[in-house]
Amino acid sequence: MTEQFQRLGVWLQWPDPYMTLKDEYIEAAWWTLKQASEKDLLEVGKRSVNWCPRCETAIADSEVEYSERTDPSIYVKFRVKGEENTFIVIWTTTPWTIPANVAVAVHPAYEYSKFRAIRQDGSEEILIAATELIKNVLKQGRYTDFEVLETMLGEELTKLEYESPVGDLVPVQNEIKHGVYLADFVTVENTGCVHIAPGHGMDDFNLGAKHKLPILCPVGSNGSYTEEAGEYAGKNVKEANPIIIEDLKARNRLLAEGTVTHRYGHCWRCKTPIIYLATEQWFLKVTEIKEKMLEEIDAVDWYPDWAGSARFRTWVEGARDWCISRQRYWGIPIPVWKCKKCGKLEVIGTKAELLEKAGLNGDIELHRPYVDRVTVPCECGGEKKRVEDVFDVWFDSAVASWATLKFPQTRDQFDEWWPADFITEGHDQTRGWFYSQLGASMVGFGRAPYKSVLMHGFTLDAGGKKMSKSLGNVISPLDIIDRFGADTLRAYVLSSSAPWDDLKFNLEEVETVHRSINILWNVFRFPLPYMALDNFDPVQVSLDSVKDALREEDRWILSRAQSVVKSVDEAMSGYLLHKAVREILDFTLEDLSRWYIQLIRPRTWTEADDPDKLAAYCVLYEVYVTITKLISPFMPYLAEEMYQNLIRNVDPKAPESVHMCDWPKVNEAYLDTELEEAMNTARSIVEAASNARQKAGRKLRWPVSRIVVSPESEDAARAVERLRSVLMDQTNSKDIVLTGVGKSWDELGLEVIPDPGKIGPVFKRDAGKVVPALQKVDGFALKKAFDEAGEFELTLADGSTVKVSPEMANFKETLPEGTASAESDAGPVYVDANLTPELEAEGYAREVIRRLQDMRKELDLVVDENIQVSVRIEDERVLKLVETLKDLIAEEVRADVFDIGSGVDVSGDLVKDWDVEGIAMKMGIAKK
C-alpha cells in the first residue's frame, strides 16, 4: 500500500509511519481513558450491545453496516393468565429471542382492543392488539370475522400477566413473572405490542433496567444457546429460527408466519449479521458530553457545510454511550486493573505509571499476553489484574491526532501542531473516524481535535454503480497510472467534480485530461530550445530589466497568471479543488497555448539580443515559475520535472524541490483587470473574424486588407484601440477599422423586403404595383422615413403615389462584394476578403513557408539549422508573386540558399510535390 500511495504522489513521512502497536501510541490511548475515568466519563456494566458471533466480540454502533436481508416475520400469541382463551399478539423478526422474552411493551397513549377473532370453521379466540391494527391482525391470522369486546388505553394493560409460549421447553421461563409495561418507542405497526427481551436489544435492555426486569441472555459469545435456553441449548440462534417457529405452531401459539426484507446490521469486518447480547462492557459516557460535542461541531469548518450541520450533527444527536471494549486478543489492551479480592478498579495512564505501581524496573511489553502478567498491589492486600478486554479499533484511531505527536510523553510537537488544521475521509466516516476522534478528544481535551473537515465522495463506475470485484467493474488506479501517469489520474479525480460528490469514473474523460496535461508539457517545452540557442539566463536578465520592452500581450499574460493565482487560492481556501484544477488547466489551454504562445511565436525567431524577444522570454519564465508552483499540489511529478528543468537548471540557489517553495502570492503590480477584459474582447473579435473568413472562403494564412468592427460600447472601442496590433496579427489583417460606437458601417447596404401579407389587404389590386416599387426604394431613406414620420410616400410605376407603413417592409443588411461578417461580444465584425496582387503574393508565400517548415520537421532539423531550398513553380503568374517575397521565405525557413523558378532543378535530402491552392509546386530541402 505504501508503494501505491507513493506512486500516486502522496507525500507523507513514509519512513516513520505512525503505528497503533507502538508504545507511544498505546500510551496515548491509555492516557485518554484515564482522563475519562478521572472525569467520571468511564463506566463498566452489563448492557445489550451489538455483537458479532463470528468475531465473538462487541462492536460499536459506528461499526455496524446495514444492508438488505430477508428474515422470518412471525405473529405470536402470548396467553393471558387468568383469562380463558385470551392472548396478547406480538410481532417479531427474531424468533430466536422468544426463549429470552420477559415482557411485552405497549404505548401508554394508544388505544388497544380486546376482540373476538373468528375463523371460517367457527373456531374463535380473544386477542389483544392496537385498535388501529385489528384489520392487519385479522388478515395475518386469516380470520373471517371479529367482534370488539372492550377498548382501553395502553396504560390500562399493565395489570395483565401472561405465560411464555415456550415455557415447557425453556424451564427458566417459568421462573419469570411476565407482565405488560409502557414504552414510548412502541409504534402503531403490526400489532402495537412489542416483545421485550432485555438480553437482546438496547431498547429492551433500557426498559428492563428501568423496571428491574430479569436480564435473560441465554446465548453465548459464538451465537449459540447456552444451557439456560433449555431444549435449544447448543443450537445456533439463526439456525434455531425455523425450529422455534415449528414449536410455536405445535403449541398453537403461532398466529402467522412469513418473511420480511429489511435493512439489517452486519459486522463491518466480516459481514456477519449481528445479534444483541447483554454482556459486561466498558463505555465512554458520550451521552453526558453530547451537548458539548454538538457545540464543537458548530465550531469546525465543514466541507460541504451540510456534512457537519446535517449528517454529522444528526448522528451525534442520536449517539448512545460508546462501547469501547472488545473481546479480542489483538489490539491496544484496556488499561484497567481489577482487584480479585475487593473488586476495586484502577485505570493506568502511562507505561511509567504502570511500572511504578507494579514495582517494576526496566521495560515491559504493553501487548497481550505480556501486559496481562503485570499485577498491581491493592490497598486491601489483594492483587489487581488487568481486565482482559482490548480497545475498540475506532478508539485506537480516535487518538491519532495526539498519539502521532508523541503526546503525552512530550508536549513540544503537540503544542505546536494540535489540533489538526484539516482532516479528510469519506462520507461513511461521519459515524466512524470523524465521530470517534471528536468523542475521544472531548474526553481528553474538551474540544474538537480538528479545525476543518472535508468529507469526500466515493469513486463509482461510469454507470454510477459501486465498484466491486463480483461485478467486474473495478478499475485499478495502478493500471491508470501505468497508462497515463499519476498526474493525469490526480488531475482527473480532482477536477471532475466537487470533492464531496461521488465520482463516476469515465476513461474518456481521463484521456481528455491527459491531453490537457500534454498541452501543458508542450507549452512548457516550446521556448526551451530558443532560450538555449540564445543563451537566455533568467538570473541575469530579470523581468524588471525589460519592462520597457513589454507589449500589451505580455502585460496581459502576467495579469492573467496573477488572476489565476488569486482564483486558485480562493478555490483552495474553500476546498473547491475541482475549481482550482480547472482554473489551471483552462489557463494553460486557452490563455497560454491557444493565445499567448501564438502571439509571441514570431518573436522567438528574431535576433538573440532583441529586447522584444528577451521580454517574451522573461514573461514566459515568470509565468512558468508561477504555474509550476501552482500545479505542484495537483500534478507533483510534472511540477517537479518543470521546476528542475526550468528553475534549478539555471538557479542552483533555488530550493531543492518545487515542493519546498512558498505558495505563490498575488503580485498586485502585475494585475490589470481592465486589460484582461480588453483581451477577452479582442479574442472574441478574432474568433468572429475567423468565422467570417470561413464564410468568405479565405484561410487565415492569407492576409486581408481590413477588418471592420462596429463596437457596441465605449469599452469595446477602447479595447480595439489598445490591442490594435494584437488584432492585426491574429486576424492577419493589414488594418483594423472602427466605426463609431453603436453606428453601422457606412459601406453596408440595406435591402428592402416587402411583406405581401401586410401589403395585400391594404392595397388589394394595386398590391402588385406596390411590391416592385418598394423593392427599388433606397433602404436607408425608407428606414429613416419610418423612424421619423411613421410612413413613406411611395411613387408607383404609373406615377401615382401611395403611403406605406413600417409593417409593410422588412430590412436586410447587405455586405459589400467580397465581404463576410460575424457577431462578436464587441459587436458586428466584417472581413474584407478581396485580394490585391500584394495580398495574394503574401498568401502564396505563407503557403510555401508552411510546407517548407513541415519538411524541416520531417527531417528532424534543429531550430537554428540552416538549409538550402529549391522551389519550382510552373505557373508564371504565381511564380512572379512568390518571387516578390523570396527574401521573407528564406528568412522564415532559415535558408542560406533559395532557388526558385519555373525550370529550377529541385533536389536535396527531401523532395516533395505539393498542391498549393490548385497550383503545382515542387520543393526540395538540402542540409548544409
TIFITI-68670 format. One record per residue (C-alpha): x, y, z; residue in one letter. Coordinates in steps of 0.5 Angstrom, whole numbers, plus 500, padded with zeros to 3 digits. Example, Ala and Ser with C-alpha at 12.3 -4.5 7.8 and 13.67 -1.06 7.14 Angstrom:
BEGIN
R    c1    c2    c3   resn
R   525   491   516      A
R   527   498   514      S
REM end
This chain:
BEGIN
R    c1    c2    c3   resn
R   500   500   500      M
R   506   505   502      T
R   508   504   495      E
R   502   505   492      Q
R   501   512   495      F
R   508   514   493      Q
R   506   512   486      R
R   500   517   487      L
R   505   522   489      G
R   502   522   496      V
R   508   525   500      W
R   508   523   508      L
R   513   521   513      Q
R   514   514   510      W
R   520   512   513      P
R   517   514   520      D
R   509   512   520      P
R   505   512   526      Y
R   503   505   528      M
R   498   503   534      T
R   502   498   536      L
R   508   503   538      K
R   508   504   546      D
R   508   512   545      E
R   501   510   541      Y
R   499   506   546      I
R   500   511   552      E
R   496   516   548      A
R   490   511   549      A
R   492   510   556      W
R   492   517   558      W
R   486   519   554      T
R   482   513   558      L
R   485   515   565      K
R   482   522   563      Q
R   475   519   562      A
R   476   516   569      S
R   478   522   572      E
R   472   526   569      K
R   467   520   571      D
R   466   519   564      L
R   468   512   564      L
R   463   506   566      E
R   463   499   566      V
R   457   495   566      G
R   452   490   563      K
R   449   492   557      R
R   446   490   551      S
R   451   491   546      V
R   452   490   538      N
R   455   483   538      W
R   459   479   532      C
R   458   472   534      P
R   464   470   529      R
R   469   475   531      C
R   466   474   538      E
R   466   481   541      T
R   462   487   542      A
R   462   492   536      I
R   460   500   537      A
R   454   503   533      D
R   459   506   528      S
R   462   499   526      E
R   455   497   524      V
R   454   496   517      E
R   447   496   514      Y
R   444   492   508      S
R   438   489   506      E
R   437   482   509      R
R   431   477   509      T
R   429   475   516      D
R   423   471   519      P
R   416   475   520      S
R   412   472   526      I
R   406   474   530      Y
R   406   470   536      V
R   400   469   542      K
R   402   470   549      F
R   397   467   553      R
R   394   472   559      V
R   394   469   566      K
R   387   469   569      G
R   383   470   562      E
R   381   464   558      E
R   383   463   551      N
R   386   470   551      T
R   392   473   548      F
R   397   479   547      I
R   399   479   540      V
R   406   481   539      I
R   410   481   532      W
R   418   480   531      T
R   423   478   526      T
R   428   475   531      T
R   424   468   533      P
R   431   466   537      W
R   430   472   542      T
R   423   469   544      I
R   426   464   549      P
R   429   470   553      A
R   423   474   553      N
R   421   477   560      V
R   416   482   558      A
R   411   486   553      V
R   411   493   552      A
R   405   498   550      V
R   405   505   548      H
R   401   509   554      P
R   397   513   550      A
R   395   509   544      Y
R   388   505   544      E
R   388   498   545      Y
R   382   493   544      S
R   380   486   546      K
R   377   483   541      F
R   374   476   539      R
R   377   474   533      A
R   373   468   529      I
R   375   464   523      R
R   371   461   518      Q
R   371   454   521      D
R   368   457   527      G
R   373   457   532      S
R   375   463   536      E
R   380   466   541      E
R   380   473   544      I
R   386   477   542      L
R   389   484   545      I
R   392   489   540      A
R   392   496   538      A
R   385   498   535      T
R   388   501   529      E
R   392   495   527      L
R   386   490   528      I
R   385   489   521      K
R   392   487   520      N
R   392   482   525      V
R   386   479   523      L
R   389   479   516      K
R   395   476   518      Q
R   391   470   522      G
R   386   469   517      R
R   380   471   521      Y
R   374   472   517      T
R   370   476   523      D
R   371   479   529      F
R   368   483   535      E
R   371   488   539      V
R   369   487   547      L
R   373   492   550      E
R   377   498   549      T
R   383   501   553      M
R   389   506   553      L
R   396   502   554      G
R   397   504   561      E
R   391   500   563      E
R   394   494   560      L
R   400   494   565      T
R   395   490   570      K
R   396   484   566      L
R   401   478   566      E
R   402   472   561      Y
R   405   466   560      E
R   411   464   556      S
R   410   461   549      P
R   416   456   550      V
R   416   455   558      G
R   416   448   557      D
R   422   448   553      L
R   426   453   557      V
R   425   452   564      P
R   428   459   566      V
R   422   462   563      Q
R   417   459   569      N
R   421   463   574      E
R   420   470   571      I
R   414   474   572      K
R   412   476   565      H
R   408   483   565      G
R   406   489   561      V
R   410   495   561      Y
R   409   502   558      L
R   414   505   553      A
R   414   511   548      D
R   419   507   543      F
R   412   503   541      V
R   409   505   534      T
R   403   503   531      V
R   406   498   527      E
R   404   490   526      N
R   400   489   533      T
R   402   495   537      G
R   405   490   542      C
R   413   489   543      V
R   416   483   545      H
R   421   485   550      I
R   428   481   551      A
R   433   486   555      P
R   439   481   554      G
R   438   482   546      H
R   436   489   545      G
R   438   496   547      M
R   431   499   548      D
R   429   492   551      D
R   435   493   556      F
R   434   500   558      N
R   426   498   559      L
R   428   492   563      G
R   433   496   567      A
R   428   502   569      K
R   423   496   572      H
R   428   492   574      K
R   426   486   570      L
R   431   480   569      P
R   436   481   564      I
R   436   474   561      L
R   441   473   556      C
R   441   465   554      P
R   446   466   548      V
R   454   465   548      G
R   459   469   545      S
R   459   465   539      N
R   452   466   538      G
R   449   459   540      S
R   445   458   546      Y
R   447   456   553      T
R   444   451   558      E
R   440   457   560      E
R   436   456   554      A
R   433   449   556      G
R   432   445   550      E
R   435   450   545      Y
R   442   449   548      A
R   448   448   543      G
R   444   451   537      K
R   446   457   533      N
R   441   462   534      V
R   440   464   527      K
R   439   456   525      E
R   434   456   531      A
R   429   460   528      N
R   425   455   524      P
R   425   450   530      I
R   422   455   535      I
R   417   457   529      I
R   415   450   529      E
R   415   449   536      D
R   410   455   537      L
R   406   452   531      K
R   405   446   535      A
R   403   449   541      R
R   398   454   538      N
R   402   460   539      R
R   404   462   532      L
R   398   467   529      L
R   402   468   523      A
R   409   467   519      E
R   412   470   513      G
R   419   473   511      T
R   421   481   511      V
R   426   484   507      T
R   429   490   511      H
R   436   493   513      R
R   439   489   518      Y
R   446   491   521      G
R   452   487   520      H
R   459   487   522      C
R   464   492   519      W
R   470   487   519      R
R   467   480   517      C
R   460   482   514      K
R   456   477   519      T
R   449   479   521      P
R   450   482   528      I
R   446   480   534      I
R   445   483   541      Y
R   448   481   547      L
R   447   483   554      A
R   455   483   557      T
R   459   487   561      E
R   463   492   557      Q
R   467   499   558      W
R   463   505   556      F
R   465   512   555      L
R   459   516   557      K
R   458   520   551      V
R   451   522   553      T
R   454   526   558      E
R   458   531   554      I
R   454   530   548      K
R   451   538   548      E
R   459   540   548      K
R   460   536   542      M
R   455   539   538      L
R   457   546   540      E
R   464   544   538      E
R   461   541   531      I
R   459   548   530      D
R   466   551   531      A
R   469   546   526      V
R   469   549   519      D
R   466   543   515      W
R   466   542   507      Y
R   461   541   505      P
R   457   545   510      D
R   452   540   511      W
R   457   535   513      A
R   457   538   519      G
R   451   542   520      S
R   446   536   518      A
R   449   529   517      R
R   454   529   523      F
R   450   533   527      R
R   444   528   526      T
R   449   522   528      W
R   452   526   534      V
R   445   528   537      E
R   443   520   537      G
R   449   518   539      A
R   449   513   545      R
R   454   511   550      D
R   460   509   547      W
R   462   501   548      C
R   470   502   547      I
R   471   495   550      S
R   473   489   545      R
R   473   481   547      Q
R   479   480   542      R
R   487   478   543      Y
R   490   483   538      W
R   489   491   540      G
R   491   496   545      I
R   490   493   552      P
R   485   497   556      I
R   489   499   562      P
R   484   498   568      V
R   487   493   573      W
R   482   490   578      K
R   483   487   585      C
R   480   480   585      K
R   479   481   593      K
R   476   487   594      C
R   474   489   586      G
R   477   496   586      K
R   479   498   580      L
R   485   503   578      E
R   486   506   571      V
R   493   507   569      I
R   495   513   564      G
R   502   511   562      T
R   508   506   562      K
R   512   510   567      A
R   506   510   572      E
R   505   502   571      L
R   512   501   572      L
R   512   505   579      E
R   505   502   581      K
R   507   495   580      A
R   514   496   583      G
R   518   494   577      L
R   525   497   574      N
R   527   497   567      G
R   522   496   561      D
R   515   492   560      I
R   512   490   554      E
R   505   493   553      L
R   501   488   549      H
R   498   482   551      R
R   500   477   554      P
R   506   480   557      Y
R   502   486   560      V
R   497   481   563      D
R   502   478   567      R
R   503   485   571      V
R   500   486   577      T
R   499   492   582      V
R   498   491   589      P
R   491   493   592      C
R   490   497   598      E
R   486   491   601      C
R   492   487   601      G
R   490   483   595      G
R   492   484   588      E
R   490   487   582      K
R   490   484   575      K
R   489   487   568      R
R   482   486   565      V
R   482   482   559      E
R   479   487   554      D
R   482   491   549      V
R   480   497   546      F
R   475   498   540      D
R   480   500   534      V
R   476   506   533      W
R   478   508   540      F
R   485   507   537      D
R   484   511   531      S
R   481   516   535      A
R   487   519   539      V
R   491   519   533      A
R   492   527   532      S
R   496   527   539      W
R   499   520   539      A
R   503   522   533      T
R   505   528   536      L
R   508   523   542      K
R   503   526   547      F
R   503   525   553      P
R   511   523   553      Q
R   512   530   551      T
R   508   537   549      R
R   513   540   544      D
R   510   538   538      Q
R   503   537   541      F
R   503   545   543      D
R   506   547   536      E
R   501   543   532      W
R   495   541   535      W
R   489   541   534      P
R   490   539   526      A
R   488   544   521      D
R   485   539   517      F
R   483   532   516      I
R   479   529   510      T
R   475   522   510      E
R   469   519   506      G
R   462   521   508      H
R   462   514   511      D
R   466   517   517      Q
R   461   521   520      T
R   460   515   524      R
R   467   513   524      G
R   473   517   525      W
R   470   524   525      F
R   466   521   531      Y
R   471   517   534      S
R   476   523   534      Q
R   471   528   537      L
R   469   524   542      G
R   476   522   545      A
R   478   529   544      S
R   472   532   548      M
R   474   527   554      V
R   481   528   554      G
R   481   536   552      F
R   474   538   552      G
R   475   541   545      R
R   475   538   537      A
R   481   535   535      P
R   481   539   528      Y
R   479   545   525      K
R   477   544   519      S
R   474   537   516      V
R   473   535   508      L
R   468   530   507      M
R   470   527   500      H
R   465   522   496      G
R   467   515   493      F
R   469   513   486      T
R   464   509   482      L
R   464   506   475      D
R   462   510   469      A
R   454   508   471      G
R   454   510   478      G
R   455   503   481      K
R   460   502   487      K
R   466   498   484      M
R   466   491   486      S
R   470   485   484      K
R   464   481   484      S
R   461   486   479      L
R   468   486   475      G
R   468   494   474      N
R   474   495   479      V
R   479   500   476      I
R   486   499   479      S
R   489   506   480      P
R   496   503   478      L
R   493   501   471      D
R   491   508   470      I
R   498   511   473      I
R   502   506   468      D
R   498   508   462      R
R   497   516   463      F
R   502   517   469      G
R   500   519   477      A
R   499   527   475      D
R   493   525   470      T
R   490   521   475      L
R   490   526   480      R
R   488   532   476      A
R   482   528   473      Y
R   480   526   480      V
R   481   533   483      L
R   478   537   477      S
R   472   532   475      S
R   467   534   481      S
R   467   537   488      A
R   471   533   493      P
R   464   531   497      W
R   461   529   491      D
R   461   522   488      D
R   466   521   482      L
R   463   517   476      K
R   470   514   473      F
R   470   515   466      N
R   476   513   462      L
R   474   518   456      E
R   475   524   461      E
R   481   521   464      V
R   484   522   456      E
R   481   529   456      T
R   485   531   462      V
R   491   527   459      H
R   491   531   453      R
R   491   538   457      S
R   497   536   461      I
R   501   534   455      N
R   499   541   452      I
R   502   544   459      L
R   508   540   458      W
R   509   542   451      N
R   507   549   452      V
R   513   549   458      F
R   518   546   453      R
R   516   551   447      F
R   521   556   449      P
R   527   552   452      L
R   530   551   445      P
R   530   558   443      Y
R   532   560   450      M
R   538   555   450      A
R   540   558   443      L
R   540   565   445      D
R   544   563   452      N
R   538   566   456      F
R   539   567   463      D
R   533   569   467      P
R   538   570   473      V
R   542   575   469      Q
R   536   578   465      V
R   530   580   470      S
R   523   582   468      L
R   524   589   471      D
R   530   590   467      S
R   526   589   460      V
R   520   592   463      K
R   520   598   458      D
R   520   593   452      A
R   514   589   455      L
R   508   589   450      R
R   501   589   452      E
R   500   582   451      E
R   506   581   456      D
R   503   585   461      R
R   496   581   460      W
R   499   574   461      I
R   503   577   467      L
R   496   579   470      S
R   492   573   468      R
R   497   569   471      A
R   496   573   478      Q
R   489   573   477      S
R   489   565   476      V
R   494   565   483      V
R   488   569   486      K
R   483   564   484      S
R   486   558   485      V
R   488   561   492      D
R   481   563   493      E
R   478   556   491      A
R   483   552   495      M
R   481   556   501      S
R   474   554   500      G
R   476   547   499      Y
R   474   547   492      L
R   479   543   489      L
R   476   542   483      H
R   475   549   481      K
R   483   550   483      A
R   485   545   478      V
R   480   547   472      R
R   483   554   473      E
R   490   552   472      I
R   488   547   466      L
R   484   553   463      D
R   489   558   463      F
R   494   553   460      T
R   490   551   455      L
R   486   558   453      E
R   491   563   455      D
R   498   560   454      L
R   497   555   449      S
R   492   558   444      R
R   493   565   445      W
R   500   568   448      Y
R   504   563   445      I
R   501   564   438      Q
R   502   572   440      L
R   510   571   441      I
R   512   565   437      R
R   515   570   431      P
R   519   574   437      R
R   523   568   439      T
R   525   568   432      W
R   529   574   432      T
R   536   576   433      E
R   539   574   440      A
R   540   581   443      D
R   533   583   441      D
R   530   587   447      P
R   523   585   444      D
R   525   577   445      K
R   528   578   451      L
R   522   581   454      A
R   518   575   452      A
R   523   570   455      Y
R   523   574   461      C
R   515   574   461      V
R   515   567   460      L
R   520   565   465      Y
R   516   569   470      E
R   509   565   468      V
R   512   559   468      Y
R   515   559   475      V
R   508   561   478      T
R   505   556   474      I
R   510   551   476      T
R   509   552   484      K
R   501   553   483      L
R   501   546   480      I
R   505   542   485      S
R   500   540   490      P
R   496   537   484      F
R   501   535   479      M
R   507   534   483      P
R   511   530   478      Y
R   510   534   473      L
R   511   540   477      A
R   518   537   480      E
R   520   536   473      E
R   519   543   470      M
R   522   546   476      Y
R   528   542   476      Q
R   529   544   468      N
R   527   551   469      L
R   529   554   475      I
R   534   549   479      R
R   538   548   472      N
R   539   556   472      V
R   539   558   479      D
R   543   553   484      P
R   541   557   490      K
R   533   556   489      A
R   530   551   494      P
R   532   544   492      E
R   525   542   490      S
R   519   546   488      V
R   515   543   494      H
R   520   547   498      M
R   518   553   495      C
R   513   558   498      D
R   506   558   495      W
R   505   564   490      P
R   502   570   493      K
R   499   575   488      V
R   503   580   485      N
R   499   586   485      E
R   504   590   481      A
R   502   585   475      Y
R   495   586   476      L
R   491   589   470      D
R   484   587   470      T
R   482   592   465      E
R   487   590   460      L
R   484   583   462      E
R   477   585   460      E
R   480   588   454      A
R   484   582   451      M
R   477   578   452      N
R   474   583   447      T
R   480   582   443      A
R   479   575   443      R
R   472   575   441      S
R   473   579   435      I
R   479   575   433      V
R   474   569   433      E
R   469   573   430      A
R   474   575   424      A
R   476   567   424      S
R   468   565   423      N
R   467   571   417      A
R   474   568   414      R
R   471   562   413      Q
R   464   564   410      K
R   469   568   405      A
R   473   562   404      G
R   479   566   406      R
R   485   562   410      K
R   488   565   416      L
R   495   565   413      R
R   492   569   407      W
R   492   577   409      P
R   486   581   408      V
R   486   588   407      S
R   482   590   413      R
R   478   588   419      I
R   472   593   421      V
R   469   593   428      V
R   462   596   430      S
R   463   597   437      P
R   457   597   442      E
R   460   600   448      S
R   466   605   449      E
R   470   600   453      D
R   470   595   447      A
R   472   601   442      A
R   478   602   448      R
R   480   595   447      A
R   480   595   440      V
R   485   601   440      E
R   489   599   446      R
R   490   592   442      L
R   490   594   435      R
R   497   591   434      S
R   495   584   437      V
R   488   584   433      L
R   492   586   426      M
R   497   580   428      D
R   492   575   430      Q
R   487   576   424      T
R   492   577   419      N
R   490   584   417      S
R   493   590   414      K
R   488   595   418      D
R   483   595   424      I
R   478   600   422      V
R   473   602   428      L
R   466   605   426      T
R   463   610   431      G
R   460   607   438      V
R   453   604   436      G
R   454   606   429      K
R   453   602   423      S
R   459   601   418      W
R   458   606   412      D
R   459   601   407      E
R   454   597   408      L
R   447   597   404      G
R   440   596   407      L
R   436   592   402      E
R   428   593   403      V
R   424   586   403      I
R   417   588   402      P
R   412   584   406      D
R   406   582   401      P
R   402   579   407      G
R   401   586   410      K
R   401   590   403      I
R   396   586   400      G
R   390   587   405      P
R   391   595   404      V
R   392   596   397      F
R   389   590   394      K
R   389   590   387      R
R   395   595   387      D
R   399   591   391      A
R   402   588   385      G
R   405   595   384      K
R   407   597   391      V
R   411   591   392      V
R   416   592   386      P
R   416   600   387      A
R   418   598   395      L
R   424   594   393      Q
R   427   599   389      K
R   427   605   394      V
R   433   606   398      D
R   433   602   404      G
R   437   608   409      F
R   432   613   406      A
R   426   608   407      L
R   428   607   415      K
R   429   614   416      K
R   422   616   414      A
R   419   610   418      F
R   423   612   424      D
R   422   620   424      E
R   415   620   420      A
R   412   613   421      G
R   410   613   414      E
R   413   613   407      F
R   410   616   401      E
R   412   611   395      L
R   412   613   388      T
R   409   607   383      L
R   411   606   376      A
R   405   610   373      D
R   407   616   377      G
R   402   615   383      S
R   403   616   390      T
R   401   611   396      V
R   403   612   403      K
R   406   605   406      V
R   407   604   414      S
R   413   600   417      P
R   410   594   418      E
R   410   593   410      M
R   417   592   410      A
R   423   589   413      N
R   430   590   412      F
R   436   586   411      K
R   443   589   412      E
R   448   587   405      T
R   455   587   405      L
R   460   590   400      P
R   462   585   395      E
R   468   580   398      G
R   466   582   405      T
R   463   577   410      A
R   461   578   417      S
R   460   575   424      A
R   458   577   431      E
R   463   578   437      S
R   462   580   444      D
R   464   587   442      A
R   459   588   436      G
R   459   586   429      P
R   466   584   425      V
R   467   585   418      Y
R   472   582   414      V
R   474   585   407      D
R   477   579   403      A
R   478   582   397      N
R   485   580   394      L
R   490   585   391      T
R   497   583   388      P
R   500   584   394      E
R   496   580   399      L
R   496   575   394      E
R   503   574   394      A
R   504   574   401      E
R   498   569   402      G
R   502   564   397      Y
R   509   566   401      A
R   506   564   407      R
R   503   557   404      E
R   510   556   401      V
R   513   557   408      I
R   508   553   412      R
R   510   547   407      R
R   518   548   408      L
R   517   548   415      Q
R   513   542   415      D
R   519   539   411      M
R   524   541   416      R
R   520   538   422      K
R   520   531   417      E
R   528   532   417      L
R   528   533   425      D
R   532   539   424      L
R   534   543   430      V
R   531   550   431      V
R   538   554   428      D
R   540   549   423      E
R   541   553   416      N
R   539   549   410      I
R   539   550   402      Q
R   532   551   399      V
R   530   550   391      S
R   523   551   389      V
R   520   550   382      R
R   513   554   380      I
R   511   553   373      E
R   505   558   374      D
R   509   564   371      E
R   504   569   375      R
R   504   565   382      V
R   512   565   381      L
R   512   572   380      K
R   508   574   386      L
R   512   569   390      V
R   519   572   388      E
R   517   578   391      T
R   517   575   398      L
R   523   571   396      K
R   527   574   402      D
R   522   573   407      L
R   521   566   406      I
R   529   565   406      A
R   529   568   413      E
R   523   564   416      E
R   525   558   414      V
R   533   559   415      R
R   535   558   408      A
R   542   560   406      D
R   541   559   399      V
R   534   560   396      F
R   533   558   389      D
R   526   559   386      I
R   524   559   378      G
R   520   555   373      S
R   525   551   371      G
R   529   550   377      V
R   532   543   378      D
R   529   541   385      V
R   534   537   389      S
R   536   535   397      G
R   535   531   402      D
R   528   531   402      L
R   524   533   396      V
R   516   533   395      K
R   511   535   391      D
R   505   540   393      W
R   499   543   391      D
R   498   550   394      V
R   491   553   392      E
R   491   549   386      G
R   498   551   384      I
R   503   545   383      A
R   510   546   386      M
R   516   542   388      K
R   520   544   394      M
R   527   541   396      G
R   531   542   402      I
R   538   540   403      A
R   542   540   410      K
R   548   544   410      K
REM end
